[in-house]
Amino acid sequence: MSQQLVYGLHAVQALLKGSPQQVQELMLLRGRKNQRLQKIIQQAEKNDIALRFVDRRTLDEKVGDDGNHQGVVAICAGQTKVHDERFLQELLQQLERNGEVPFLLVLDGVTDPHNLGACLRSAEAAGVHAVIAPKDKSAGLTPTARKVACGAAEVLPFVTVTNLARTLQQLQQAGIWIFGAAGEAEQDIYQSQLTGPMALVMGAEGSGLRRLTREHCDHLIKIPMAGEVSSLNVSVATGVCLFEAVRQRSG
């Protein structure tokens, strides 16, 4: 059976709270006295999860050069739950039944797991219902992405689709307006009406929105830039756009 690692205090705590059955074992830094770590230990013991106390070198080797484990690594059975197009359709139907206005984030080819994790964290904090990304040429829910997401990956649905353009068409048919972020757009986010059913589409690092994705957007919007820097990191831009939508939608 395949295994996956989840590490970092926020990510592991969220995993134990939402899906403790996934955790086979917790590896913990021996001798560390930390209140948050103690809460994780209590959660694990409550769910009869095996604990193994090890030295820092063992944890460092487990997560590799790219990981900041913060003294805790969860060894999980199988892969992270990733949703498909059918789930997305069911989610939209559920939102309609509940009288909720859809609020979605679409990532068009974001390949850096750090950026994906940061986008997930901002999206969860903003109240986004789901994050959508193409299956190919995009970052997946790797341990690094989950760590940077600080628990958001465990509670926010992440939907991967085979054909993003087709998915955008289906969203439009469901009454959802597609707003694509593009530096050359004439309209900025503060002039845009972001209060209705919407999906915010953010492009890849460097290249931005793909041509076909751009053509399926109802509106192109931009963040006004006053300085010499021409663009923002995709995760920063995502946070700016999402929380402008939150400001409008809570008014």
N, C-alpha and C positions, 0 to 999 in steps of 0.2 A: 504494500500500500504506500502511495506517495505521501510525503510529509511536506509541511510548509512551516516556516518560522514567522512568528510575530514577536517583535521586540519593542522596548520602550514602555515607559510607565503608562502613558495615556492609552496607547494601542492595546496593551495587554489587559488593562483594567476594563476597557470597553468590551473587549472580547469575552472576558469572564462574566461580565454583566449580561451581554446579549446572547452569546453562544458558548457557554462553558463546555457543552458536550463535544465541541471540536478539539478541546485541549487534551492531549495525551499526557503531557508532563510539563512542569515549569522548572527551568534552570534559573537559580538565583545566586547572586553574589554573596559568597560566604562572609559573615561578620558585618555586613552593612546594616546599620540601624537607621531606618528611614520610615517615617510615618506612612507615606504612600505605599512603600514596599510592604509594610506590615498589613495594610488593608488588602493588598493583592494576595498575600499569604492567607489571610482570613477567608477571602472569597474562594481561593483554591481549596482550602481545607473543608469549607462548607459543601463544595461540590465533589469531594473525594478525589481530587486531582493530585497525582504524585508530585512531590517536591524533591529537587536535587540541588544541594548547595555546593557551588564550585568556586574556583578562584577566577580572578578577572581575565587571566590569559585564556582560560577555557571558553569564556563567553566571547572574548574578542575573536578567537579562532572560529567560533560557531557562526558569527554574523559576518565575518570578513572585514575588509578594509572600509567598506562603505557604510558600516552600521554603527550607530550610537545606541547601545542596548540599555543604558541607564540601570544596569544591574539586574535585568530580568529578560528572559527569553522563553516564549511559549512554543512548544513543539506540538503542531496540530496535525490531525489526520486529514488527508485529502487536500483539495485546493480551495481557495477562497471562493465564496459564492458569487458568481457573476451571472447576471440576468440576460435574457434574450428579448427578441421582438415581441414574443407572446406576452411576456411579463409586462412590457411597456403598454401594450394594449389593455391588459387587465388593470394596470395602475390608472390609466386615463379613465376607464369605466368606473373605477372605484372613486376617483376624485369627483367625477360627475355626480355619482350617487350621493356623495357626502356634501355636495355643494361647494367644493373647494376649487379655487382658480389655479390651473396648472402653472407651475413655475419650474422650468427645466434648464439644465446647463448641457450644452453640446460641445465636446472638445474634438476639433477636426484635426487629428493627427499630432497631438501632444505626445512627444516621445520620451521626454525626460521624466523618470519616476518621481523625482523631487518636485517637479512642477505639477504632476498629476496629484500627488499627495497634498500639496498646498491648495490646489483648486478644490479638491474634495473637502478639505477643512473649511475653506471659505463658503463653499456651497452648503454644507451642513449647517454652518452658523447662520446663513442667510435664509434658511428654511426651504431650500430647493427640494423638490420631490424626488428627483432622480438625475443622475449624470449619465450622458450617453456618449459613446465613442465608437469609432469603427474598429472592427476586429484586427485589421491589418495596419501595419505601420503606425501603431500607437502603443504607448506604455500600458502595461497591464498592472493588476494589483499585486505587485511584487512586495516583499517584505520592506523594502525601502519606501515605496509609496505608502504603505500602511503605516509605517513609523512616522513619516512626515505628516500624514493625515491626522495624527493624534487621536485616533478613535473614530474618526468620521467614516472610514472605510467599513467599519463593523455595523454601522447603523444606516448609512445612506445607500440606497440601491445604485449599483453601477451596472449599466446596460451596455453590452457590446452588440453591434449590428453589422451585418454583412455588407449592406449597401446604404451608406449614410444619406445619399441624395434621395433614395426611395423613402427612407424613414422620415426625412424632412417633409416630403410630399404627404405622407400619411399624417404627420402632425398637423399640417395645414388643413387637410381634409377634416381633421377633428376640431377645427376652429382655433388652432394655436398659431399665433403670429411669430414669425421667425426673425429675430434681430441678430444680424451678423456684425461683429466688431471688425472694422477695417480702418486703417490710418488715413486712407484717402477719401473716406466718406464725407459728405457735405454736412450732414446733420450730427451734432454731438449728443451725447447721452442725456445731457441736461435739458435738451430741447425735445426729447423723445418721450412719448407716452408709454410707460412700461408697466401700466397698472392691470392690464388684462391677461388672458391666457397667453403665455409667452415661453419661447425657448431662446436663450442667449447662446449664440454660437461663437466660440473663440477659436482662432486659427493656430497653426503649429508655430513652434519657436522659429523665428527668422522668416519663414516663407508666408505665414499668415493663412488666410482662408484659401482653399483650393478653388479653382475656377468653377467647377460644377456646384460646389457647396455655395459659393457666392451667388450663383444664378438662382438658387432655390431660396434665398433669403427675401423676405418681404421688405425689410428695411436694412440699410447699412448705417451703422452708427460709429462714432469715434469718441475718444477721450481727448478733450482739448489740452494741448501741450504748450506751456508758456516758456519752457526753457530750451536749451540747445539740444537736449536729448530727443530723438525723433520718435522713440517708442519705449514702452514699458515691458518688463518681463511678463510672460503670459499669465502667470499666477497672480502677479500684482494687478494687472489689467482686469483679470477676472474678478478679483475682489472689489475693485473700484466699480465696475459695471453692476455686479450683483447687488451691492449695497446702495447704489443709486436707485435700483429697482425696488429694494426693500423700503427705502425712504418714501418713494412715491406710493407704494402699495399700502403703506401703513398710515398714509395721510387721510 
